[in-house]
Amino acid sequence: MATRSVVLDTETTGMPVTDGHRIVEIGCVELLGRRLTGRHFHVYLQPDRESDEGAIAVHGITNEFLVGKPRFAEVADEFFEFIKGAQLIIHNAAFDVGFINNEFALAGQKDRADITQHCTILDTLLMARERHPGQRNSLDALCKRYGVDNSGRELHGALLDSEILADVYLTMTGGQTSLSLAGNASDGNGSEGSGNRPSEIRRLPADRPATRIIRASETDLAEHRVRLEAIAKSAGAAALWTQLEEAKG
């Protein structure tokens, strides 16, 4: 069964949470296996306090804009159902988890005030620091490093940032986001096909024509070398192909 993950981000009135700061926006996108399903959760929240000027400069969500928006307690059940049982993928998870726990506690939902009891947490900031020690590992820096388009990110936004983080995570953990093989393809509705159907094996006829061999051009080889260098830079180690070539001598 494919792992269900939720890529999550929040925006707040400021920091730290211990100074009474609150969440003003939550954005989540769902992954099933390594596929974006199209399902998301997004809400702006009335925090019952003003945001710091520094926070508004980051996310652009003004106090006036939040007037009339729902309070966290009004959306808590819907939000919890969306994240319950999932692997939460968060950049700098301690920040967001602390704020989410605080919101559940303030809403009087003590049984949900520690979401690590209901979800597993994967912190992409810690993952990036392990892979790229001593380098900048902000979301913008990772977008640049992994070639993820963040050109629309003039300000921080919880839903946009969760969508960008999903792309970064998929690239950082393997690059290929989906793979369909015979007998295990999408059913056309975004869900994965049954992995229990055996793939059909087709044997080639013995009298088939000789296979045509196309040699790589110098341009192809140069592009291949550039790709291997990019893999080595992002992974912090030489690509397996390079290691095999070096081993052969």
N, C-alpha and C positions, 0 to 999 in steps of 0.2 A: 504494500500500500504506500502511495506517494506521501512524503512528508508535507504537512501543511505548515507554511510559514507565513508570518505577517510582518512586513517591513513597516516600521513605525517611526513617526517623528512628532514632536510637540513644539509649540511656541509658547512662551510664558510672559508674564508681566515683568520679569526680571529674575535675578538670582541673588542669593540661594533660596531654596524652598523654606529654610528655617527662619527667614525674615518675613514670612507670610506671603510670598509670591505664589501666583496661581497660574494655571494653564489657560491660554486664550485660544488655542487651536490644536486639534489632533488630526493627523492624517495617516492613513494606513492603506497599504495595498497587499493583496493576497497572492502568494505563490503556492502552487501545488506541484511538488517535485521541483523542477527548475523551470516552470512555466508560469507566467503571469496569467491569472484567471480572468482579469477584468473586474473582479469584485473589489470594492474599496469602502472605507469608512472615513468620512470627513465631516468635521463640525467646528464652528467657531463658538466660543463660550464667553458668557458674561462672568467676569471674575470677581465682581463686587469689590473691586479696588482699581486704582489707576495703575497704568503701566509706567515703568521708568522710561525717561526719554531715550536712554541708551538702548533699551529693548525695542522701542518703536523704531529707532533708527535701523535696527537689524531686520525686523520683520515687516514693518510698515503697517501694522494693525493698530489703528488709533482707538482711543477710549470711546470716541463718538461712534465709530463703526460697530463697537460691541454692544451698544445700547439695544436692548430688546432681544439679544441672542439668548439661547437657552443656558441655564446653569448646568454644571456637570451632573448634579443629581438627576436631572431630567433625562439625560442620555446615558447614564451609567449602565443600565441594564443592556441596552443595545450595544454599547461599546464592549462590555464584558463578554457578551455572547460572540462578538466578532473575534476577540483575541483568545478566548478560552481554549486551552488545550493545544495552542499553536506554539511554534518556535518563533519568538519575537526577535527580529533582526533590527538592531538599533545602533546608531553611531554615537558613541559615548553614552552607553546604556545607563550608567549610574545616575546621570542627570535626569533622563526621562522617567526611569523607573521610580526614582524618588518622588517626582512630582505626581505621577499617576497614583502611587500608593497614598500620598497625602490627600489627593482628591477623593479617593474612595473612603478614606478615614473621615474626612470632613462631611461626606455624604451620609455618614452613619453606617457604612457597609464594612464593618470591621473584618468580616470573613474574606473580603476581597482586598484588604489593605496591604497585602503582600502578594503581588501578582506572580512572584517566583513560585508560589505554591500552586499556581494554576497554569503557568506557562514556563517554557524554558527560554533562556536568554542567550543570544549570540551578539557579542559586542564587536562590530566591525572596526572600531577604533583600536581595540586591543589586538585584533587580528592583523590590522595594517601595521601596527607598531612592531609586531613580531616579524613580519615579512620585510619591513623597511625601517629598521632601527636607525635612529638619528636623522630621519627625514621628516618633512612636513606630512602629516596624515589627516589633514582636514578633508571634508567632503570635496571641496573645490580642488585640493591638491590631488586627491585620488582620481577625480574626473580627468584631470590633465594627464596623470600618469597612465591611466588605462584607456584613454581615448573616448571617454563618455561625454556626450554633448550636454553641457549645462549652460548653453548660451542664453536660455530664457530665465536664468536665475539671477536677476538683478537684486532681489531681496530674498531673505529666507522665507519659506512657506512650508508648512508641515506636509501637505499633500504632494507638492512638487518635489520636496526634498526626499520624501519616501520613495517616489517614483525613480528619482535619480539614484538613490542609494540601492534600490533593487538592481538597477543596471550595473552599478559598481560592484555589488556583491556577486552577481552572476559572472561578471568578467573576472573578478579577483579570485574566484574559486573554481575557475575552469574555462571561462570564455564561452564555450558553447552552451546556449541556454536551453536547447531542446534537441532531441535526436529521435527521429521516427524510423523504425525499421519495419520490414514486412512482418505483418502479424502483430505489430505493436504501434499502430499509428493513431493519430487523433481521430475522433469520431465526427469531427466537423463542428462540434458544439463547444470546443475548448477543453473537453475532458479527455483524459488519456484513455486509449483503448486497453482492452484486457491484456495483461502481460502473460496470461496463461495459454494463449494460442500459440502453437509452435510455428516458427517461420517456415515458409515453403522452401525446400531445397531443390534447386533446378540444376541438373547436371548438363554440361555442355556436350554436344555430339562429338564423337571421336574424329569425324572427318571435317571438323570446322576449319575455316581458313586460318592461316597463321596470324597470330596477333601482331598488329602494327605497333612498332615501338617509336615513340616520339621523344626525342632527346630534349632536355631542358636547354634553352638558349642562355647566352651570357646574361641577358636582362633578367631572365627567370632566376638564374642562380644568384644574381645580385640582390633581387627582391627577397629571395629565400634567406640570404645572409642577414638582411635588415630585419626580417621577421624573427630570426633566431636571437638577434641582439635585443630586440624588444622583449621577447620572452624572458631572456636572462635578466634584463633590467627589472621587469615586474616581479619575477619570482625570486630574485636575489641569488640565483644560481644558474649555471649553464643549462640550456635545454637538453633533454635526454638525447635528442638527435646529435647535438654537438658532442656530448660525452661519449656516445658510441663511435663517432667519427675519430675522436681523439684516441680512444682505446684501440681502434684498428691501426692507428699509427701514422 
